[in-house]
Amino acid sequence: MKSKNRSTMIIAILAGILLLISGISGLATWETIKNFVTENIIDNFIVQIVFAILIFVASLGGLSVIVGGLLIGKNKILTGKFLILLGTGLGLIGLIFSIAVAFVEGSLTSGGFFSIGTVGLILSIIARVTVKK
């Protein structure tokens, strides 16, 4: 394991544990993307299969982030980053979307924003950004 990615691996594993505890996954984000693609761009058997696989992996949420962190530790950077991306529902985009929805619904509070799941999402974003090739 490269020592420069050891801290990134630890951050990703911690993020994954927090996501597992909170029950947050990237499932809703990937389902929304699938619906957009199949309704507006292309809808065929191959596209459905690809999205079924992506959505399955994303439904694992924190587990995907943990495995991604372990792969980063094994110097499988692209695969690790991709699994983290799937597990967090596109990370920053999912986080911004969640904040916007909470704001529109009037349920945005500092206590809700800094939940275990949100901290896990933020740590997973940090892990993806700080990984070194």
GUVOVEX-302605 format. One record per atom (N, C-alpha, C): residue number from 1; residue in three letters; atom name; x negated, y negated, z. Coordinates in Angstrom, 2 decimals. Atoms other than C-alpha are relative to their C-alpha. Example, Ala and Ser with C-alpha at 12.3 -4.5 7.8 and 13.67 -1.06 7.14 Angstrom:
2
+-----+------+------+---------+---------+---------+
: pos : code : site :      xx :      yy :      zz :
+-----+------+------+---------+---------+---------+
:   1 :  ala :    N :   -0.89 :    1.19 :    0.00 :
:   1 :  ala :   CA :  -12.30 :    4.50 :    7.80 :
:   1 :  ala :    C :   -0.90 :   -1.20 :    0.00 :
:   2 :  ser :    N :    0.82 :    1.19 :   -0.06 :
:   2 :  ser :   CA :  -13.67 :    1.06 :    7.14 :
:   2 :  ser :    C :    0.77 :   -1.09 :    0.73 :
+-----+------+------+---------+---------+---------+
END
This chain:
133
+-----+------+------+---------+---------+---------+
: pos : code : site :      xx :      yy :      zz :
+-----+------+------+---------+---------+---------+
:   1 :  met :    N :   -0.85 :    1.18 :    0.00 :
:   1 :  met :   CA :    0.00 :    0.00 :    0.00 :
:   1 :  met :    C :   -0.89 :   -1.24 :    0.00 :
:   2 :  lys :    N :    0.73 :    1.26 :    0.02 :
:   2 :  lys :   CA :   -1.31 :   -3.45 :   -0.88 :
:   2 :  lys :    C :    0.39 :   -0.81 :    1.22 :
:   3 :  ser :    N :   -0.29 :    0.75 :   -1.22 :
:   3 :  ser :   CA :   -1.63 :   -5.52 :    2.26 :
:   3 :  ser :    C :    0.76 :   -1.29 :   -0.29 :
:   4 :  lys :    N :   -0.70 :    1.25 :    0.32 :
:   4 :  lys :   CA :   -0.32 :   -8.60 :    0.43 :
:   4 :  lys :    C :    1.51 :    0.20 :   -0.10 :
:   5 :  asn :    N :   -1.44 :   -0.26 :    0.08 :
:   5 :  asn :   CA :    3.08 :   -6.92 :    0.03 :
:   5 :  asn :    C :    0.54 :    0.69 :    1.24 :
:   6 :  arg :    N :   -0.44 :   -0.65 :   -1.23 :
:   6 :  arg :   CA :    3.22 :   -5.33 :    3.48 :
:   6 :  arg :    C :    1.04 :   -0.85 :    0.73 :
:   7 :  ser :    N :   -0.96 :    0.86 :   -0.69 :
:   7 :  ser :   CA :    4.96 :   -8.34 :    5.02 :
:   7 :  ser :    C :    1.31 :   -0.10 :   -0.78 :
:   8 :  thr :    N :   -1.21 :    0.03 :    0.82 :
:   8 :  thr :   CA :    7.40 :   -8.48 :    2.09 :
:   8 :  thr :    C :    0.81 :    1.27 :    0.21 :
:   9 :  met :    N :   -0.68 :   -1.26 :   -0.24 :
:   9 :  met :   CA :    8.21 :   -4.81 :    2.60 :
:   9 :  met :    C :    0.72 :   -0.02 :    1.35 :
:  10 :  ile :    N :   -0.59 :    0.06 :   -1.34 :
:  10 :  ile :   CA :    8.85 :   -5.38 :    6.31 :
:  10 :  ile :    C :    1.22 :   -0.93 :    0.01 :
:  11 :  ile :    N :   -1.13 :    0.94 :    0.08 :
:  11 :  ile :   CA :   11.08 :   -8.40 :    5.57 :
:  11 :  ile :    C :    1.19 :    0.66 :   -0.69 :
:  12 :  ala :    N :   -1.08 :   -0.66 :    0.74 :
:  12 :  ala :   CA :   13.09 :   -6.37 :    3.03 :
:  12 :  ala :    C :    0.66 :    1.09 :    0.84 :
:  13 :  ile :    N :   -0.57 :   -1.06 :   -0.85 :
:  13 :  ile :   CA :   13.53 :   -3.45 :    5.43 :
:  13 :  ile :    C :    0.85 :   -0.61 :    1.11 :
:  14 :  leu :    N :   -0.77 :    0.68 :   -1.04 :
:  14 :  leu :   CA :   14.65 :   -5.80 :    8.21 :
:  14 :  leu :    C :    1.30 :   -0.57 :   -0.59 :
:  15 :  ala :    N :   -1.19 :    0.54 :    0.67 :
:  15 :  ala :   CA :   17.04 :   -7.52 :    5.76 :
:  15 :  ala :    C :    1.00 :    1.11 :   -0.28 :
:  16 :  gly :    N :   -0.89 :   -1.13 :    0.29 :
:  16 :  gly :   CA :   18.45 :   -4.15 :    4.71 :
:  16 :  gly :    C :    0.70 :    0.52 :    1.24 :
:  17 :  ile :    N :   -0.60 :   -0.44 :   -1.26 :
:  17 :  ile :   CA :   19.02 :   -3.12 :    8.32 :
:  17 :  ile :    C :    1.10 :   -0.96 :    0.42 :
:  18 :  leu :    N :   -1.02 :    0.99 :   -0.36 :
:  18 :  leu :   CA :   20.87 :   -6.37 :    9.00 :
:  18 :  leu :    C :    1.22 :    0.10 :   -0.91 :
:  19 :  leu :    N :   -1.12 :   -0.15 :    0.94 :
:  19 :  leu :   CA :   22.98 :   -5.89 :    5.87 :
:  19 :  leu :    C :    0.81 :    1.26 :    0.31 :
:  20 :  leu :    N :   -0.72 :   -1.23 :   -0.37 :
:  20 :  leu :   CA :   23.83 :   -2.32 :    6.92 :
:  20 :  leu :    C :    0.84 :   -0.21 :    1.24 :
:  21 :  ile :    N :   -0.72 :    0.26 :   -1.25 :
:  21 :  ile :   CA :   24.81 :   -3.46 :   10.41 :
:  21 :  ile :    C :    1.25 :   -0.84 :   -0.26 :
:  22 :  ser :    N :   -1.11 :    0.93 :    0.26 :
:  22 :  ser :   CA :   27.02 :   -6.23 :    9.02 :
:  22 :  ser :    C :    1.00 :    0.54 :   -1.02 :
:  23 :  gly :    N :   -0.89 :   -0.56 :    1.01 :
:  23 :  gly :   CA :   28.51 :   -4.14 :    6.21 :
:  23 :  gly :    C :    0.05 :   -0.79 :   -1.29 :
:  24 :  ile :    N :    0.02 :    0.80 :    1.22 :
:  24 :  ile :   CA :   27.61 :   -6.66 :    3.51 :
:  24 :  ile :    C :   -0.70 :    0.77 :   -1.12 :
:  25 :  ser :    N :    0.62 :   -0.60 :    1.18 :
:  25 :  ser :   CA :   26.88 :   -5.35 :    0.02 :
:  25 :  ser :    C :    0.24 :   -0.92 :   -1.19 :
:  26 :  gly :    N :   -0.17 :    0.80 :    1.20 :
:  26 :  gly :   CA :   26.64 :   -6.76 :   -3.48 :
:  26 :  gly :    C :    1.14 :    0.46 :   -0.87 :
:  27 :  leu :    N :   -1.07 :   -0.63 :    0.77 :
:  27 :  leu :   CA :   29.71 :   -4.83 :   -4.58 :
:  27 :  leu :    C :    0.93 :   -1.00 :   -0.68 :
:  28 :  ala :    N :   -0.97 :    0.95 :    0.56 :
:  28 :  ala :   CA :   32.11 :   -7.75 :   -5.10 :
:  28 :  ala :    C :   -0.60 :   -0.82 :   -1.14 :
:  29 :  thr :    N :    0.64 :    0.80 :    1.04 :
:  29 :  thr :   CA :   29.62 :   -9.79 :   -7.12 :
:  29 :  thr :    C :   -0.14 :    0.81 :   -1.29 :
:  30 :  trp :    N :    0.17 :   -0.82 :    1.19 :
:  30 :  trp :   CA :   28.86 :   -6.91 :   -9.49 :
:  30 :  trp :    C :    1.33 :    0.37 :   -0.63 :
:  31 :  glu :    N :   -1.34 :   -0.28 :    0.54 :
:  31 :  glu :   CA :   32.56 :   -6.08 :   -9.85 :
:  31 :  glu :    C :    0.51 :   -1.20 :   -0.80 :
:  32 :  thr :    N :   -0.40 :    1.22 :    0.71 :
:  32 :  thr :   CA :   33.22 :   -9.70 :  -10.85 :
:  32 :  thr :    C :   -0.73 :   -0.12 :   -1.33 :
:  33 :  ile :    N :    0.79 :    0.06 :    1.24 :
:  33 :  ile :   CA :   30.40 :   -9.60 :  -13.41 :
:  33 :  ile :    C :    0.52 :    1.03 :   -1.00 :
:  34 :  lys :    N :   -0.54 :   -1.05 :    0.88 :
:  34 :  lys :   CA :   31.74 :   -6.31 :  -14.81 :
:  34 :  lys :    C :    1.31 :   -0.44 :   -0.64 :
:  35 :  asn :    N :   -1.29 :    0.45 :    0.53 :
:  35 :  asn :   CA :   35.21 :   -7.75 :  -15.18 :
:  35 :  asn :    C :   -0.18 :   -1.08 :   -1.06 :
:  36 :  phe :    N :    0.25 :    1.05 :    0.98 :
:  36 :  phe :   CA :   33.86 :  -10.81 :  -16.98 :
:  36 :  phe :    C :   -0.53 :    0.59 :   -1.30 :
:  37 :  val :    N :    0.61 :   -0.58 :    1.20 :
:  37 :  val :   CA :   31.72 :   -8.77 :  -19.37 :
:  37 :  val :    C :    1.02 :    0.82 :   -0.78 :
:  38 :  thr :    N :   -0.94 :   -0.88 :    0.72 :
:  38 :  thr :   CA :   34.43 :   -6.22 :  -20.18 :
:  38 :  thr :    C :    1.20 :   -0.75 :   -0.57 :
:  39 :  glu :    N :   -1.14 :    0.77 :    0.51 :
:  39 :  glu :   CA :   37.13 :   -8.86 :  -20.66 :
:  39 :  glu :    C :   -0.40 :   -1.01 :   -1.07 :
:  40 :  asn :    N :    0.39 :    1.10 :    0.89 :
:  40 :  asn :   CA :   35.10 :  -11.47 :  -22.57 :
:  40 :  asn :    C :   -1.10 :    0.32 :   -1.00 :
:  41 :  ile :    N :    1.14 :   -0.25 :    0.88 :
:  41 :  ile :   CA :   32.07 :   -9.88 :  -24.21 :
:  41 :  ile :    C :    0.13 :    1.33 :   -0.72 :
:  42 :  ile :    N :   -0.07 :   -1.33 :    0.62 :
:  42 :  ile :   CA :   32.18 :   -6.14 :  -24.80 :
:  42 :  ile :    C :    0.55 :    0.99 :    1.02 :
:  43 :  asp :    N :   -0.55 :   -1.04 :   -0.87 :
:  43 :  asp :   CA :   34.06 :   -3.19 :  -23.40 :
:  43 :  asp :    C :   -0.03 :    1.31 :   -0.75 :
:  44 :  asn :    N :    0.06 :   -1.33 :    0.58 :
:  44 :  asn :   CA :   33.02 :    0.30 :  -24.38 :
:  44 :  asn :    C :   -0.46 :    0.99 :    1.07 :
:  45 :  phe :    N :    0.34 :   -1.06 :   -0.95 :
:  45 :  phe :   CA :   32.14 :    3.59 :  -22.72 :
:  45 :  phe :    C :   -1.37 :   -0.22 :    0.64 :
:  46 :  ile :    N :    1.37 :    0.20 :   -0.51 :
:  46 :  ile :   CA :   28.42 :    2.80 :  -22.37 :
:  46 :  ile :    C :   -0.01 :   -1.13 :    1.03 :
:  47 :  val :    N :   -0.06 :    1.14 :   -0.92 :
:  47 :  val :   CA :   29.12 :   -0.57 :  -20.73 :
:  47 :  val :    C :    0.66 :    0.43 :    1.31 :
:  48 :  gln :    N :   -0.69 :   -0.47 :   -1.21 :
:  48 :  gln :   CA :   31.54 :    1.10 :  -18.30 :
:  48 :  gln :    C :   -0.91 :    0.89 :    0.85 :
:  49 :  ile :    N :    0.92 :   -0.88 :   -0.72 :
:  49 :  ile :   CA :   28.94 :    3.75 :  -17.38 :
:  49 :  ile :    C :   -1.10 :   -0.81 :    0.68 :
:  50 :  val :    N :    1.06 :    0.83 :   -0.57 :
:  50 :  val :   CA :   26.19 :    1.16 :  -16.86 :
:  50 :  val :    C :    0.51 :   -0.75 :    1.23 :
:  51 :  phe :    N :   -0.55 :    0.73 :   -1.14 :
:  51 :  phe :   CA :   28.41 :   -0.92 :  -14.61 :
:  51 :  phe :    C :    0.40 :    0.93 :    1.14 :
:  52 :  ala :    N :   -0.33 :   -0.96 :   -1.07 :
:  52 :  ala :   CA :   29.59 :    2.16 :  -12.71 :
:  52 :  ala :    C :   -1.24 :    0.32 :    0.82 :
:  53 :  ile :    N :    1.25 :   -0.28 :   -0.70 :
:  53 :  ile :   CA :   25.96 :    2.94 :  -11.87 :
:  53 :  ile :    C :   -0.44 :   -1.21 :    0.82 :
:  54 :  leu :    N :    0.39 :    1.22 :   -0.72 :
:  54 :  leu :   CA :   25.15 :   -0.68 :  -10.95 :
:  54 :  leu :    C :    0.88 :   -0.22 :    1.23 :
:  55 :  ile :    N :   -0.93 :    0.23 :   -1.11 :
:  55 :  ile :   CA :   28.26 :   -0.94 :   -8.77 :
:  55 :  ile :    C :   -0.21 :    1.05 :    1.09 :
:  56 :  phe :    N :    0.27 :   -1.03 :   -1.01 :
:  56 :  phe :   CA :   27.48 :    2.38 :   -7.04 :
:  56 :  phe :    C :   -1.22 :   -0.38 :    0.83 :
:  57 :  val :    N :    1.21 :    0.39 :   -0.73 :
:  57 :  val :   CA :   23.96 :    1.22 :   -6.15 :
:  57 :  val :    C :    0.27 :   -1.23 :    0.85 :
:  58 :  ala :    N :   -0.30 :    1.22 :   -0.76 :
:  58 :  ala :   CA :   25.25 :   -2.20 :   -5.08 :
:  58 :  ala :    C :    0.87 :    0.29 :    1.21 :
:  59 :  ser :    N :   -0.88 :   -0.32 :   -1.13 :
:  59 :  ser :   CA :   27.86 :   -0.57 :   -2.84 :
:  59 :  ser :    C :   -0.79 :    0.51 :    1.20 :
:  60 :  leu :    N :    0.85 :   -0.46 :   -1.10 :
:  60 :  leu :   CA :   25.01 :    0.85 :   -0.79 :
:  60 :  leu :    C :   -0.60 :   -1.18 :    0.76 :
:  61 :  gly :    N :    0.41 :    1.24 :   -0.67 :
:  61 :  gly :   CA :   24.03 :   -2.75 :    0.04 :
:  61 :  gly :    C :   -1.35 :    0.07 :    0.67 :
:  62 :  gly :    N :    1.22 :    0.02 :   -0.79 :
:  62 :  gly :   CA :   21.48 :   -2.65 :    2.82 :
:  62 :  gly :    C :   -0.94 :    1.15 :   -0.32 :
:  63 :  leu :    N :    0.84 :   -1.15 :    0.35 :
:  63 :  leu :   CA :   20.26 :    0.81 :    1.84 :
:  63 :  leu :    C :   -0.80 :   -0.29 :   -1.27 :
:  64 :  ser :    N :    0.70 :    0.39 :    1.23 :
:  64 :  ser :   CA :   19.39 :   -0.52 :   -1.63 :
:  64 :  ser :    C :   -1.14 :   -0.96 :    0.30 :
:  65 :  val :    N :    1.03 :    0.98 :   -0.37 :
:  65 :  val :   CA :   17.46 :   -3.38 :   -0.04 :
:  65 :  val :    C :   -1.16 :    0.71 :    0.71 :
:  66 :  ile :    N :    1.06 :   -0.74 :   -0.70 :
:  66 :  ile :   CA :   15.56 :   -0.99 :    2.26 :
:  66 :  ile :    C :   -0.84 :    0.80 :   -0.99 :
:  67 :  val :    N :    0.73 :   -0.78 :    1.00 :
:  67 :  val :   CA :   14.64 :    1.32 :   -0.63 :
:  67 :  val :    C :   -0.82 :   -0.93 :   -0.89 :
:  68 :  gly :    N :    0.76 :    0.98 :    0.78 :
:  68 :  gly :   CA :   13.63 :   -1.74 :   -2.67 :
:  68 :  gly :    C :   -1.24 :   -0.47 :    0.73 :
:  69 :  gly :    N :    1.16 :    0.40 :   -0.81 :
:  69 :  gly :   CA :   11.36 :   -2.87 :    0.16 :
:  69 :  gly :    C :   -1.06 :    1.09 :    0.05 :
:  70 :  leu :    N :    0.96 :   -1.11 :   -0.02 :
:  70 :  leu :   CA :    9.77 :    0.57 :    0.40 :
:  70 :  leu :    C :   -0.71 :    0.14 :   -1.35 :
:  71 :  leu :    N :    0.62 :   -0.06 :    1.33 :
:  71 :  leu :   CA :    9.18 :    0.58 :   -3.37 :
:  71 :  leu :    C :   -1.00 :   -1.13 :   -0.20 :
:  72 :  ile :    N :    0.96 :    1.11 :    0.07 :
:  72 :  ile :   CA :    7.54 :   -2.83 :   -3.13 :
:  72 :  ile :    C :   -1.26 :    0.37 :    0.76 :
:  73 :  gly :    N :    1.16 :   -0.47 :   -0.77 :
:  73 :  gly :   CA :    5.29 :   -1.34 :   -0.44 :
:  73 :  gly :    C :   -0.83 :    1.01 :   -0.76 :
:  74 :  lys :    N :    0.70 :   -0.97 :    0.84 :
:  74 :  lys :   CA :    4.39 :    1.40 :   -2.94 :
:  74 :  lys :    C :   -0.46 :   -0.61 :   -1.31 :
:  75 :  asn :    N :    0.42 :    0.77 :    1.18 :
:  75 :  asn :   CA :    3.57 :   -1.30 :   -5.53 :
:  75 :  asn :    C :    0.87 :    0.26 :   -1.23 :
:  76 :  lys :    N :   -0.99 :   -0.11 :    1.08 :
:  76 :  lys :   CA :    6.68 :   -0.56 :   -7.63 :
:  76 :  lys :    C :    0.84 :   -1.27 :    0.04 :
:  77 :  ile :    N :   -0.55 :    1.34 :   -0.21 :
:  77 :  ile :   CA :    7.42 :   -4.28 :   -7.76 :
:  77 :  ile :    C :    1.32 :   -0.22 :   -0.74 :
:  78 :  leu :    N :   -1.21 :    0.28 :    0.78 :
:  78 :  leu :   CA :    9.97 :   -4.53 :  -10.58 :
:  78 :  leu :    C :    1.20 :    0.82 :    0.46 :
:  79 :  thr :    N :   -1.09 :   -0.85 :   -0.46 :
:  79 :  thr :   CA :   12.04 :   -1.57 :   -9.42 :
:  79 :  thr :    C :    0.47 :   -0.44 :    1.38 :
:  80 :  gly :    N :   -0.35 :    0.45 :   -1.34 :
:  80 :  gly :   CA :   11.91 :   -2.78 :   -5.82 :
:  80 :  gly :    C :    0.80 :   -1.29 :   -0.01 :
:  81 :  lys :    N :   -0.72 :    1.27 :    0.10 :
:  81 :  lys :   CA :   12.98 :   -6.30 :   -6.74 :
:  81 :  lys :    C :    1.40 :    0.21 :   -0.59 :
:  82 :  phe :    N :   -1.29 :   -0.28 :    0.61 :
:  82 :  phe :   CA :   15.78 :   -4.91 :   -8.91 :
:  82 :  phe :    C :    0.98 :    0.61 :    1.00 :
:  83 :  leu :    N :   -0.88 :   -0.60 :   -1.01 :
:  83 :  leu :   CA :   17.17 :   -2.76 :   -6.08 :
:  83 :  leu :    C :    0.42 :   -1.02 :    1.04 :
:  84 :  ile :    N :   -0.37 :    1.07 :   -0.94 :
:  84 :  ile :   CA :   17.04 :   -5.73 :   -3.72 :
:  84 :  ile :    C :    1.05 :   -0.90 :   -0.63 :
:  85 :  leu :    N :   -0.97 :    0.82 :    0.74 :
:  85 :  leu :   CA :   18.88 :   -7.78 :   -6.35 :
:  85 :  leu :    C :    1.38 :    0.66 :   -0.01 :
:  86 :  leu :    N :   -1.28 :   -0.72 :    0.02 :
:  86 :  leu :   CA :   21.57 :   -5.11 :   -6.68 :
:  86 :  leu :    C :    0.65 :    0.04 :    1.37 :
:  87 :  gly :    N :   -0.53 :   -0.17 :   -1.35 :
:  87 :  gly :   CA :   21.96 :   -4.59 :   -2.96 :
:  87 :  gly :    C :    0.54 :   -1.26 :    0.62 :
:  88 :  thr :    N :   -0.46 :    1.26 :   -0.59 :
:  88 :  thr :   CA :   22.47 :   -8.26 :   -2.20 :
:  88 :  thr :    C :    1.00 :   -0.72 :   -0.89 :
:  89 :  gly :    N :   -0.97 :    0.67 :    0.88 :
:  89 :  gly :   CA :   24.83 :   -9.07 :   -5.06 :
:  89 :  gly :    C :   -0.57 :   -1.25 :   -0.62 :
:  90 :  leu :    N :    0.73 :    1.10 :    0.63 :
:  90 :  leu :   CA :   22.36 :  -11.29 :   -6.85 :
:  90 :  leu :    C :   -0.52 :   -1.01 :    1.02 :
:  91 :  gly :    N :    0.66 :    0.81 :   -1.02 :
:  91 :  gly :   CA :   21.11 :  -12.74 :   -3.56 :
:  91 :  gly :    C :    0.53 :   -1.40 :    0.13 :
:  92 :  leu :    N :   -0.32 :    1.41 :   -0.17 :
:  92 :  leu :   CA :   21.22 :  -16.50 :   -3.76 :
:  92 :  leu :    C :    1.33 :   -0.35 :   -0.65 :
:  93 :  ile :    N :   -1.28 :    0.29 :    0.67 :
:  93 :  ile :   CA :   24.11 :  -16.58 :   -6.25 :
:  93 :  ile :    C :    1.16 :    0.50 :    0.86 :
:  94 :  gly :    N :   -1.04 :   -0.54 :   -0.88 :
:  94 :  gly :   CA :   26.17 :  -14.34 :   -3.99 :
:  94 :  gly :    C :    0.16 :   -0.81 :    1.27 :
:  95 :  leu :    N :   -0.05 :    0.82 :   -1.21 :
:  95 :  leu :   CA :   25.27 :  -16.44 :   -0.95 :
:  95 :  leu :    C :    0.69 :   -1.33 :   -0.28 :
:  96 :  ile :    N :   -0.62 :    1.28 :    0.36 :
:  96 :  ile :   CA :   26.21 :  -19.71 :   -2.68 :
:  96 :  ile :    C :    1.49 :    0.20 :   -0.27 :
:  97 :  phe :    N :   -1.40 :   -0.29 :    0.28 :
:  97 :  phe :   CA :   29.44 :  -18.15 :   -3.94 :
:  97 :  phe :    C :    0.78 :    0.21 :    1.29 :
:  98 :  ser :    N :   -0.67 :   -0.25 :   -1.28 :
:  98 :  ser :   CA :   30.31 :  -16.95 :   -0.42 :
:  98 :  ser :    C :    0.21 :   -1.29 :    0.77 :
:  99 :  ile :    N :   -0.12 :    1.29 :   -0.69 :
:  99 :  ile :   CA :   29.65 :  -20.41 :    1.03 :
:  99 :  ile :    C :    1.09 :   -0.84 :   -0.66 :
: 100 :  ala :    N :   -1.01 :    0.79 :    0.72 :
: 100 :  ala :   CA :   31.77 :  -22.06 :   -1.69 :
: 100 :  ala :    C :    1.41 :    0.51 :    0.30 :
: 101 :  val :    N :   -1.31 :   -0.57 :   -0.30 :
: 101 :  val :   CA :   34.68 :  -19.68 :   -1.08 :
: 101 :  val :    C :    0.42 :   -0.35 :    1.43 :
: 102 :  ala :    N :   -0.30 :    0.34 :   -1.40 :
: 102 :  ala :   CA :   34.47 :  -20.23 :    2.70 :
: 102 :  ala :    C :    0.35 :   -1.48 :    0.13 :
: 103 :  phe :    N :   -0.27 :    1.44 :   -0.04 :
: 103 :  phe :   CA :   34.40 :  -24.00 :    2.12 :
: 103 :  phe :    C :    1.40 :   -0.30 :   -0.53 :
: 104 :  val :    N :   -1.31 :    0.22 :    0.61 :
: 104 :  val :   CA :   37.44 :  -23.93 :   -0.17 :
: 104 :  val :    C :    1.11 :    0.51 :    0.91 :
: 105 :  glu :    N :   -1.01 :   -0.57 :   -0.90 :
: 105 :  glu :   CA :   39.33 :  -21.71 :    2.28 :
: 105 :  glu :    C :    0.05 :   -0.71 :    1.35 :
: 106 :  gly :    N :    0.04 :    0.72 :   -1.27 :
: 106 :  gly :   CA :   38.39 :  -24.03 :    5.14 :
: 106 :  gly :    C :   -0.51 :    0.84 :    1.15 :
: 107 :  ser :    N :    0.49 :   -0.88 :   -1.06 :
: 107 :  ser :   CA :   36.68 :  -21.23 :    7.04 :
: 107 :  ser :    C :   -1.52 :   -0.06 :    0.15 :
: 108 :  leu :    N :    1.45 :    0.14 :   -0.09 :
: 108 :  leu :   CA :   33.09 :  -22.47 :    6.74 :
: 108 :  leu :    C :   -0.37 :   -0.59 :    1.35 :
: 109 :  thr :    N :    0.47 :    0.46 :   -1.30 :
: 109 :  thr :   CA :   31.62 :  -22.70 :   10.22 :
: 109 :  thr :    C :   -1.46 :    0.38 :    0.14 :
: 110 :  ser :    N :    1.41 :   -0.34 :   -0.19 :
: 110 :  ser :   CA :   28.02 :  -22.70 :   11.40 :
: 110 :  ser :    C :   -0.14 :    1.38 :    0.62 :
: 111 :  gly :    N :    0.05 :   -1.33 :   -0.61 :
: 111 :  gly :   CA :   28.76 :  -19.61 :   13.49 :
: 111 :  gly :    C :    0.21 :    1.10 :   -1.03 :
: 112 :  gly :    N :   -0.26 :   -0.98 :    1.05 :
: 112 :  gly :   CA :   30.14 :  -17.74 :   10.49 :
: 112 :  gly :    C :   -1.11 :    0.03 :   -1.02 :
: 113 :  phe :    N :    1.07 :    0.07 :    0.99 :
: 113 :  phe :   CA :   27.38 :  -18.95 :    8.22 :
: 113 :  phe :    C :   -1.24 :    0.74 :    0.46 :
: 114 :  phe :    N :    1.21 :   -0.64 :   -0.52 :
: 114 :  phe :   CA :   24.62 :  -17.68 :   10.47 :
: 114 :  phe :    C :    0.32 :    1.35 :    0.64 :
: 115 :  ser :    N :   -0.31 :   -1.34 :   -0.46 :
: 115 :  ser :   CA :   26.06 :  -14.20 :   10.90 :
: 115 :  ser :    C :   -1.17 :    0.93 :   -0.30 :
: 116 :  ile :    N :    1.05 :   -0.99 :    0.25 :
: 116 :  ile :   CA :   23.92 :  -11.08 :   10.86 :
: 116 :  ile :    C :   -0.13 :    0.26 :   -1.49 :
: 117 :  gly :    N :    0.04 :   -0.25 :    1.43 :
: 117 :  gly :   CA :   24.87 :  -10.48 :    7.24 :
: 117 :  gly :    C :   -0.64 :   -1.13 :   -0.78 :
: 118 :  thr :    N :    0.59 :    1.15 :    0.69 :
: 118 :  thr :   CA :   23.93 :  -13.99 :    6.15 :
: 118 :  thr :    C :   -1.51 :   -0.04 :    0.22 :
: 119 :  val :    N :    1.44 :   -0.05 :   -0.28 :
: 119 :  val :   CA :   20.56 :  -13.70 :    7.87 :
: 119 :  val :    C :   -0.64 :    1.11 :   -0.84 :
: 120 :  gly :    N :    0.51 :   -1.08 :    0.84 :
: 120 :  gly :   CA :   20.09 :  -10.37 :    6.07 :
: 120 :  gly :    C :   -0.11 :   -0.41 :   -1.46 :
: 121 :  leu :    N :    0.05 :    0.50 :    1.38 :
: 121 :  leu :   CA :   20.93 :  -12.00 :    2.72 :
: 121 :  leu :    C :   -1.17 :   -0.96 :   -0.19 :
: 122 :  ile :    N :    1.09 :    0.98 :    0.11 :
: 122 :  ile :   CA :   18.51 :  -14.86 :    3.36 :
: 122 :  ile :    C :   -1.35 :    0.71 :    0.04 :
: 123 :  leu :    N :    1.26 :   -0.75 :   -0.06 :
: 123 :  leu :   CA :   15.74 :  -12.43 :    4.36 :
: 123 :  leu :    C :   -0.25 :    0.80 :   -1.27 :
: 124 :  ser :    N :    0.19 :   -0.75 :    1.24 :
: 124 :  ser :   CA :   16.35 :  -10.34 :    1.25 :
: 124 :  ser :    C :   -0.42 :   -0.92 :   -1.14 :
: 125 :  ile :    N :    0.41 :    0.99 :    1.00 :
: 125 :  ile :   CA :   16.05 :  -13.46 :   -0.91 :
: 125 :  ile :    C :   -1.47 :   -0.35 :    0.21 :
: 126 :  ile :    N :    1.40 :    0.30 :   -0.32 :
: 126 :  ile :   CA :   12.79 :  -14.32 :    0.87 :
: 126 :  ile :    C :   -0.89 :    1.14 :   -0.47 :
: 127 :  ala :    N :    0.80 :   -1.16 :    0.41 :
: 127 :  ala :   CA :   11.53 :  -10.78 :    0.23 :
: 127 :  ala :    C :   -0.19 :    0.02 :   -1.52 :
: 128 :  arg :    N :    0.11 :    0.00 :    1.46 :
: 128 :  arg :   CA :   12.28 :  -11.02 :   -3.50 :
: 128 :  arg :    C :   -0.92 :   -1.10 :   -0.51 :
: 129 :  val :    N :    0.77 :    1.15 :    0.48 :
: 129 :  val :   CA :   10.66 :  -14.44 :   -3.83 :
: 129 :  val :    C :   -1.48 :    0.13 :    0.38 :
: 130 :  thr :    N :    1.38 :   -0.01 :   -0.48 :
: 130 :  thr :   CA :    7.51 :  -13.72 :   -1.82 :
: 130 :  thr :    C :   -0.83 :    1.19 :   -0.46 :
: 131 :  val :    N :    0.76 :   -1.16 :    0.45 :
: 131 :  val :   CA :    6.53 :  -10.41 :   -3.43 :
: 131 :  val :    C :   -1.08 :   -0.43 :   -0.98 :
: 132 :  lys :    N :    1.14 :    0.32 :    0.87 :
: 132 :  lys :   CA :    3.14 :  -10.54 :   -5.14 :
: 132 :  lys :    C :   -0.27 :    1.17 :   -0.93 :
: 133 :  lys :    N :    0.26 :   -1.04 :    1.00 :
: 133 :  lys :   CA :    2.30 :   -8.66 :   -8.32 :
: 133 :  lys :    C :   -1.39 :    0.56 :    0.14 :
+-----+------+------+---------+---------+---------+
END
